[in-house]
Amino acid sequence: MTLPERLLVLVAGLAGCLGVALSAAASHLTGGGQLQTAAQFLLFHAPALLALAALMALGALHPLLGRLAGLALVLGLALFCGDLSRRAFSGVALAPMAAPTGGFLLMGGWLLAGVAGILRPRG
């Protein structure tokens, strides 16, 4: 496995861990709806990042597009989940338009992952 693939596995583990932690926090806080949404996004994307890393390691995806997909998903999660979590804990946004930008990055990451499978290298 290359370094980018290993980093995706690391981030997948972190996303899973944070998803579980935010789920627990959401169940104990009043108005934890934003935390629950952030937790769900982290938990949904953790296995997706693992799969992306595995498919890239197997050569089933176009390497550059697979890496771009992973980057978009990771940045999207950071912005979207980070913004929802910060709002839930402090009432302050992470940055203007952080959640919508993160959402668009997540959608773009999923589209890139699909295209990476279609345009995989010949061999």
N, C-alpha and C positions, 0 to 999 in steps of 0.2 A: 504494500500500500504506500502511496506517495504521501508527502506531508499534507497537501490539501485534503486528501481523503481522511487522514488521521485527525486533522483538525475538525472536520465535519463530525466524526465520531465523538470527539471530545465535546463539541457544542451540543450534540444530540443528548449526551449524558447530562450535561448542564441543564438543557431545556426540560428534560424529564424530571430532574431533581427540583427545579424551580416550579414546574407545573404541579407537582405533588405539594410542595410547600405553600404555594398560593391557593391551592384547593383547600388546604387546612385552614389557612388564614381567612379565606372567604367564608368558611362555615362558622367562624367565631366572631366575625365583625359585622356590625349592622351595616347594611348597604354594601355587602361584598360582591354585588353583581359584576362590577368591573373586574374585580380580582378573579371571579369565577370565569369570566370570558378570557382573560389573559391566561389563566391556568389551562383552559381547554385548548387554546391555540398552541401553547407550549407542548402540551401532551400530544396533540395531533401531529405536530411537526417533528417531534423527537424521532419517531420511527421513520418518518419520511426522510430525514437527514441521514439516518442509518442506511436506509435503502439506497439513497443517492450515492453515498460513499461506496457501498458494496457494488452497485452497478458500474460505477466508474472504475473500481478496482478490477472488475471482470472484463472491462473493455466494451461493455454493452452500451455506453453512452459516448457521445462526442466529448472529448476531454475538456476543451475550452468551454463549451456550452454547459457542460455539467458543473464545472467550477463556478461559472457565472450564476447558474441556477442556485447553487449552494450559497454563494455570497448574497444573492438577492434574498433568499429565504432567511438567512441569519440576520442580515440588516433589517429586514422587515419585521422579524420577531422582536428584535431589540427595540425598534421604534414603537411598534404597535403595543406590545406587552409592557414595555417600559413606561409608555405614556399612560396606559390604563392603570398600571400599578401605582405610579407616582400620584395620579389623581386620586386613587382610592385611599392611599396612605396619608397624603398631605394636602389634597385639594388643589394642587398646583400642576399644571401641564409640564411635561418633559420639555417640550419646545413647541412653538406654533406649528400646527398641522402635522405633528409627529405621528399620531395614530393613522390619519388618512394616508400619509406618505408610506408608513409601514405596511398598511393594507395593500396599497398599489404594488409595493415591492414584493409582497407575498404572492400576489396574483401573477406578477411578472416572473417570479421564480418558478412557479408551477408551470407556466407556459414554456419557459426556457427548458425545464426538465423534460417536458414532452417533446419539444423540438430536438433536444439532445439525443433522445432515443431514436428519432427518425433519421437524423443526420449523423448517426454514429459512423466512425471510420470504417472503411472497407477493409476486409482482411480475411 
